[in-house]
Amino acid sequence: MDPDAPHPEPQPSIIRWVLGFLLVGAAWGLTTPFMRRAAINYTPPTRPSVTDPRNSWLKRKILGVFWAVVDLLRRPAYAIPLLCNVTGSIWFFLLIGKAELSLTVPITNSLAFLFTVLGEWWAEGKVINKDTWIGMALVLGGIALCVQSKS
């Protein structure tokens, strides 16, 4: 056996995979309703450069978008969930580097859907009706089938 030959990296335990998928799904799903609520409750301040008729239409639009983004990012109610959401994207890219792509993408996106439903309940007080519960159970069943088919 060649001592200089590269050794294969050990695979993480199933607990670490599950935890990684759950973290990505939660980071994407739970934060979306909070960002939505912060964006809906946002009232932009009046900015003279955006409303000045001496500026061209294009310049007013570009400035309007620029200031809307800057003002939203200055608000913790929007910036903190956004930071968590982007962190989930970083975790996702770390996962797809190690996990099987045909499992990682459907699992994380399905979990994001489930966590979005829970986030709407938490952030907005939306009632989760029976059909949604059934849909969530079917999604979990689909995830289980995907995982089972790969093992």
N, C-alpha and C positions, 0 to 999 in steps of 0.2 A: 504494500500500500504506500502510495506516494505521500510523504508528510507535507509537501508543499501544495497538494491538491486542495481546492476550496472545499470546505465542509458545508453541506446544506444547512440552512438556518432551520432551527426547530419551529414547527407551526405553533401558533398561540393556542391556548386551550379554548374549548367551546364557550366557556364563560366569558372570555375576553372578546370573542366574536359577537356574542349576543349583546354584551355591554356596549361594544362599539356601534352595532346597528341601532340599539336603543338610544344611545347618545346622539347619533346623527338624526334619527327620526324626531327625537324630542327637540333638538336644537332647531330643526327646520319647522316642525309643526307647531310647537308651543309658542314660538315667537311670532308667527305670522298674525294671529289675531291681535296681539298687543301692538304690533307695528301698524296694523290696519286701524285700530282704535286711535292711536296717536295721530295718524295721518288724517282721519276723519275729523278729529277735534282740532285740527290745525287751522288757524286763521292767520293768513300771511299779513305781516305789517306792510303799511304803505311805503313804497320806496319811490322817490321822485324819478330816479333813472329809468324805472320800469314804465312809468306813466307819462314821461316827458314826450310830447308830440314832436319835438325837434329831433329825437332819435328815430332812426328808421324802424320799420315794423320788425324786421329781422333782429335788430339789436335789442329792441324791447322784449321780444320773445326769448332770446338767448339770456338776457339779464334776468328775466322772470324765472326761467328754469334754474339758473345758477342760484339765485337768492332763495328759491323754494327748497332746493337741496341743502344749502348752507343752513337755513333756518330750521329745517327738520333735524339735521344732524346735531344742531346745538341743543335740541330738546332731549333730555335723558329718557323721556317716555318713548321716544322713537330710537334713539341712538343705542341704548342698552340692549333692547331686543335685536336690533340689527347686528350689533357686535356678536351676540350669541349665535345668530343665524349664520353669519359669515364663519364663525368658529366651527359650526357644524359642517360647513362646506370644506374646511381644511381637514377635519376628521374624515370626511367622505373620501377625499383624495388620498389620504393615508390608507384607508381601508381598501380602496380599489387597487392599490399597489400590492396588496397581500392577498386579499380574498378573491374568490372567483367572481368575475364581472357579472355573469348571468344570474348570480344570486344577490350580489350586493345592490345592484340598481333596483330591482323590484322590491326587495325587502326594505331598503331605506325609504323609498318613495311611498310604499304602503304604510310603513310606520309613521311617516310624516303626515299622511292623511289621518291616521288614527289620532295622533297627537294634536292635529289641527282641530278636530272635533272636540277633544278635551280642552284645548286652549280656548275655543269659543265659549264653552260652558264656563270656564274659569274667568276669562276676561270680560265676557259680555253677558254672562248669565243665561245663555241660550239653553233651552231644554233639549235634551237628546231624546228624540222620539224613538218608538219601537222599530221603525224601518231603518233608522240609522244604526241602532244597536245590532240589528240583523246584518246589515251591510258590513259593520265592523267585524262581526263574528266570521262572515264569509271571507273577508280580507285576511284575517288571521288564519283561517283554514287554507286559503290559497298560499300564504307564506309557508305553512307547514308542508303542503304538497310540494312546493318548489324545493324546500330543503330536503325532504324525504327522497325526491327523485334524483338528487345529486349524491345521495349517500349509498 
